[in-house]
Amino acid sequence: MKIFKFTLITVFFSFLTYSCSSDDTSSGGGETELADQQNALEEDIIAVSTLESGIEIAGAIKNSGTPPQPNSDINLNVATSEFGAIQNTGFNLTFSTTETEVAGAYLQFTDTGNTAASSYFDIPVSSFNQARRTKVKSTTRSSFVKNNASLIDGDYQIDIDFDDTFPPGKFCGILCIYDSQNNISQPITICIEVEAWGGNASLLGTWIESDVSEDNDTTQVTCNNDSQINVPYDEIINEEVIATFSSNGSFEVNINEEYKMLDYLATAESCSAIYSDQITKDNHKEIGKWAYNEDDNTLSIVAFSFIDLLNPDESEEFPEGELLLQSAKVQLNGNTLVLTETYTEEGETFTEIITLTRK
């Protein structure tokens, strides 16, 4: 699963319209029924054979049999024993320890009836991820951000990837860590629910992001007289962000914007915001999937394609998916949709709010 670092420039996405004939799920009742069916898939028990063939962990060694037996009480903790996951993407298994010589982890998956896979993963510490946020492709300033909670001291993270046939449903896993002296911790059991695409008929339709221009980030400039001012990075001339959720879980983002970039030298000289005479244009769309978690009322989004409408050679495909939004709280009030994303960066908690209006 791809994870991204939050930067001063963030990305928003719109959603692919799903057209239906009059006798299919395009009616309100049919859409609700489809959402119920999608949510029901998440209760299925994922077969052991799927766990053996459909999961990958970069840098890990897959061994037949069961992991070595625990032989010590070295420290291992997980904040929660229940994890959410996304099709085509996977999930991040985050855990913590007070041990300073962690060398790796053993992880064996099971179905919810405790029937174990015939193999397990030996994951060296070099394959543990550090959570990060980064921009993907776009230069838009919209408030839709790519999410991942950063790790703090003592936290580790394993990136669990699914292949493109991995279904929605439930399964579990048994995790141990080991140190450089081959001391092996006592096991911890975790359970995972893989979200189905779609799942909330109330979100369907076309939306427009409200007050996009107000989300423009600022930067501090030191003037030639040694005073300091905060000014917007860009002077926005025109910006339009349109989003449409589809009932089959697809989405497409259309972003069309024009802006002028900050002239730092001229700004420092005048000690006021001065922008380039050149107008920069961005017109692109992102296509992917969305998933709704009905238990905690959250939305996640994965992109699979970036299409640059001005420079087609800059277009890009993401076969494994890029996680763009994870577990954003959903609040729907009439024709207004508010998505609230909370994340931690270097020990500090931030909140991003995305406001959409139904078109």
C-alpha positions in Angstrom: 0.0 0.0 0.0 1.5 3.3 -1.0 1.8 5.9 1.8 2.4 9.6 1.3 3.9 12.6 3.1 1.7 15.6 3.7 3.1 18.7 2.0 2.1 22.3 1.5 0.5 21.3 -1.8 -2.3 18.7 -1.6 -4.6 16.8 -4.0 -8.3 16.5 -4.4 -10.2 14.0 -6.5 -13.5 13.7 -8.3 -15.5 10.6 -8.9 -16.5 8.6 -12.0 -20.1 8.8 -12.8 -21.8 5.4 -13.1 -24.7 5.4 -15.6 -27.4 2.8 -15.3 -30.6 2.0 -17.2 -34.0 2.6 -15.7 -34.4 -1.0 -14.6 -31.1 -1.4 -12.7 -29.6 0.1 -9.5 -29.9 3.7 -10.6 -33.0 4.2 -8.5 -32.7 5.3 -4.9 -34.0 1.9 -3.7 -31.7 0.0 -6.0 -28.7 2.0 -4.9 -29.4 1.4 -1.3 -29.9 -2.3 -1.9 -26.5 -2.4 -3.8 -24.8 -0.6 -0.8 -26.3 -3.2 1.6 -24.9 -6.0 -0.7 -21.5 -4.4 -0.8 -21.4 -4.0 3.0 -22.6 -7.6 3.4 -19.5 -8.8 1.5 -17.3 -7.5 4.3 -18.8 -10.2 6.7 -17.5 -13.0 4.5 -14.7 -15.2 5.8 -11.7 -15.0 3.5 -10.4 -18.5 2.7 -7.0 -19.7 3.8 -6.1 -20.4 0.2 -6.6 -16.7 -0.6 -4.5 -15.7 2.3 -1.7 -17.9 1.0 -1.7 -16.6 -2.5 -3.0 -13.0 -2.3 -0.8 -11.3 0.2 2.7 -9.8 -0.3 5.1 -8.1 2.1 8.0 -6.3 0.4 11.4 -7.6 1.6 9.9 -10.5 3.6 10.9 -14.1 3.3 7.9 -16.6 3.0 8.6 -19.8 4.8 6.6 -23.0 4.9 5.2 -24.2 8.3 4.7 -22.2 11.4 7.0 -19.5 13.0 9.5 -20.4 15.7 8.0 -20.7 19.1 8.0 -17.7 21.5 10.8 -17.9 24.0 10.8 -14.6 25.9 8.7 -11.7 27.2 10.3 -9.0 25.1 7.8 -6.1 24.7 5.2 -6.0 21.9 2.0 -3.9 21.8 -0.6 -3.0 19.3 -2.9 0.0 19.8 -5.8 -2.0 18.4 -6.4 -5.6 17.5 -8.8 -4.7 14.7 -7.5 -3.2 11.4 -9.4 -2.0 8.4 -8.0 -2.8 4.9 -8.8 -1.9 1.3 -9.0 -4.0 -1.8 -6.0 -3.8 -4.2 -4.2 -1.9 -1.6 -3.9 -3.7 1.8 -3.2 -2.1 5.1 -0.5 -0.9 7.5 0.1 -3.1 10.5 1.4 -0.6 13.2 2.8 -1.9 16.5 5.1 -0.6 19.2 7.8 -1.9 21.5 10.3 -0.6 24.1 13.0 -3.0 22.8 16.0 -1.3 21.2 17.4 -4.2 19.3 14.4 -5.3 17.2 15.6 -7.5 14.3 12.4 -8.4 12.6 8.9 -9.9 12.9 7.1 -13.2 12.2 3.5 -12.9 10.8 1.2 -15.8 10.0 -2.3 -15.3 8.7 -5.4 -17.3 9.6 -9.1 -17.4 8.8 -11.5 -16.2 11.5 -11.8 -19.8 12.7 -8.1 -19.9 13.5 -7.2 -22.2 10.6 -3.6 -21.1 9.7 -2.0 -20.6 6.3 0.6 -23.2 5.5 3.4 -20.6 5.5 4.4 -17.5 7.4 6.3 -14.3 6.7 9.8 -13.5 8.2 10.0 -9.7 8.0 13.4 -8.1 8.6 13.4 -4.8 10.4 14.8 -3.2 7.2 11.4 -3.8 5.7 9.5 -2.0 8.4 8.0 1.2 7.1 8.2 4.7 8.4 4.8 6.5 7.9 5.2 9.5 5.6 3.2 12.0 3.5 4.1 13.2 0.1 2.4 14.7 -2.9 1.7 12.3 -5.8 1.4 14.0 -9.2 -0.8 17.0 -9.0 0.1 20.6 -8.2 -3.5 21.6 -7.2 -4.1 23.3 -3.9 -7.4 21.6 -3.1 -7.9 20.4 0.5 -8.3 16.7 -0.3 -5.2 15.2 1.3 -3.4 11.9 1.1 -3.4 10.4 4.5 -1.2 8.4 6.7 -0.6 8.8 10.4 3.1 9.3 11.1 4.9 7.1 13.5 6.3 8.2 16.8 9.3 6.9 18.8 8.9 3.2 19.5 6.4 2.6 16.7 7.0 0.3 13.7 4.9 -0.4 10.7 4.6 -3.3 8.2 3.1 -2.6 4.8 0.7 -5.5 3.9 -0.1 -5.6 0.2 -3.0 -7.4 -1.5 -3.2 -8.6 -5.1 -5.9 -7.3 -7.4 -8.1 -10.4 -6.8 -8.2 -10.1 -3.0 -11.8 -9.9 -1.9 -13.6 -8.0 0.8 -14.2 -10.0 4.0 -12.5 -10.9 7.3 -9.3 -12.7 8.3 -6.8 -12.6 11.2 -3.1 -12.8 11.8 -0.6 -13.8 14.5 2.3 -11.4 15.1 5.6 -11.9 17.0 8.8 -9.8 17.0 12.3 -11.0 17.6 15.6 -9.3 18.5 19.2 -9.7 17.5 19.7 -12.4 20.1 16.8 -14.4 18.6 14.5 -13.7 21.6 11.0 -14.1 20.3 8.0 -12.2 21.9 4.7 -13.7 22.9 2.2 -13.6 20.0 -0.5 -11.0 19.5 -3.6 -11.8 17.4 -4.9 -9.2 15.1 -8.0 -9.3 12.9 -8.7 -7.5 9.6 -11.8 -6.4 7.8 -11.3 -5.7 4.1 -13.8 -3.0 2.9 -15.9 -3.6 -0.2 -15.8 -0.8 -2.8 -18.7 1.7 -2.4 -21.1 1.0 0.4 -23.1 4.2 1.1 -25.9 5.2 -1.3 -26.2 8.7 0.4 -22.8 9.7 -1.0 -23.7 9.0 -4.6 -23.8 11.9 -7.1 -21.7 14.9 -8.2 -20.2 17.3 -5.8 -18.2 20.5 -6.0 -15.5 21.4 -3.5 -16.5 24.6 -1.7 -14.1 27.5 -1.2 -11.2 25.9 -2.8 -9.3 29.2 -3.0 -9.5 29.6 0.8 -7.4 26.4 1.2 -4.3 28.0 -0.4 -1.3 27.5 1.9 1.0 30.4 2.9 4.7 30.7 3.3 6.8 33.0 5.4 9.1 35.4 3.4 11.9 37.4 5.0 12.0 40.8 3.5 15.2 42.7 2.6 14.6 45.0 5.6 14.7 41.8 7.8 11.0 41.9 8.6 8.8 38.8 7.9 5.4 38.4 6.2 3.1 35.4 5.5 1.8 35.3 2.0 -0.1 32.7 -0.1 2.1 30.6 -2.3 0.0 31.3 -5.4 -2.5 33.9 -6.7 -5.5 31.8 -7.8 -7.2 33.1 -10.9 -9.6 30.2 -11.5 -10.1 26.9 -9.8 -12.8 24.2 -10.2 -12.9 20.8 -8.5 -15.8 18.5 -9.3 -16.4 15.1 -7.6 -18.9 12.3 -8.4 -19.3 9.1 -6.4 -20.6 6.1 -8.3 -22.7 3.3 -7.0 -20.1 0.6 -8.2 -17.4 2.2 -6.0 -15.6 4.0 -8.8 -14.5 7.7 -8.8 -12.9 10.2 -11.1 -11.5 13.6 -10.2 -11.6 16.6 -12.6 -9.5 19.6 -11.6 -9.2 22.7 -13.8 -7.2 25.7 -12.4 -5.1 28.7 -13.3 -2.8 30.5 -10.9 0.3 32.7 -10.7 3.3 31.6 -8.6 4.9 33.7 -5.9 7.9 35.8 -7.0 10.1 35.5 -3.9 12.7 38.0 -4.9 10.2 40.7 -5.7 8.2 39.9 -2.6 11.3 40.2 -0.4 12.1 43.6 -2.1 8.7 45.1 -1.7 7.8 43.3 1.5 4.4 42.5 0.0 3.1 39.6 -2.1 4.2 39.8 -5.7 3.3 37.1 -8.2 4.8 36.1 -11.6 3.2 37.5 -14.7 3.1 34.0 -16.1 -0.1 32.0 -15.7 0.3 28.3 -14.8 -2.5 25.9 -15.8 -3.4 22.5 -14.4 -6.1 20.4 -15.9 -6.2 16.7 -14.9 -8.3 13.9 -13.5 -7.6 11.0 -11.2 -9.6 7.7 -11.4 -9.9 5.2 -8.7 -12.2 3.6 -6.1 -13.8 4.6 -2.9 -14.9 2.5 0.1 -17.1 3.4 3.0 -16.8 1.9 6.5 -20.3 1.8 8.0 -19.1 0.8 11.5 -17.2 4.0 12.1 -18.7 6.2 9.3 -15.5 6.9 7.4 -14.4 7.2 3.8 -11.2 5.9 2.1 -10.1 6.5 -1.5 -7.5 4.8 -3.7 -6.3 6.2 -7.0 -5.3 3.9 -9.9 -4.8 6.5 -12.7 -3.6 10.0 -13.2 -4.6 11.6 -16.5 -2.9 14.9 -17.5 -5.3 16.6 -19.9 -2.7 19.2 -20.9 0.4 17.0 -21.1 -0.7 13.4 -21.9 2.8 12.1 -21.6 2.7 13.0 -17.9 -0.2 10.6 -17.3 0.5 7.6 -15.1 -1.1 4.3 -13.9 -0.9 3.0 -10.4 -1.7 -0.8 -10.7 -1.3 -1.4 -6.9 -3.2 1.7 -6.1 -2.2 4.9 -4.2 -3.9 5.5 -0.9 -5.1 9.1 -1.1 -7.6 9.3 1.8 -8.0 6.9 4.7 -10.7 6.8 7.3 -12.0 10.4 6.9 -15.1 11.0 9.0 -18.2 11.6 7.0 -20.9 14.2 7.9 -23.8 14.7 5.5 -26.2 17.6 6.0 -28.6 17.9 3.2 -26.6 19.0 0.1 -23.4 19.5 2.1 -20.8 16.8 2.6 -18.0 17.4 5.2 -15.0 15.0 5.4 -12.8 15.4 8.4 -9.3 13.8 8.3 -7.2 13.7 11.4 -3.5 12.7 11.3 -0.3 13.0 13.4 2.9 14.5 12.1 6.0 14.4 14.3 3.9 14.0 17.4 1.5 16.9 16.5 -2.1 16.2 15.6 -3.6 18.0 12.6 -7.1 18.1 11.2 -8.1 18.7 7.5 -11.7 19.5 6.6 -13.1 19.1 3.1 -16.4 20.7 2.3 -18.4 19.6 -0.7 -21.7 20.8 -2.1 -24.0 18.6 -4.2 -24.1 19.8 -7.8 
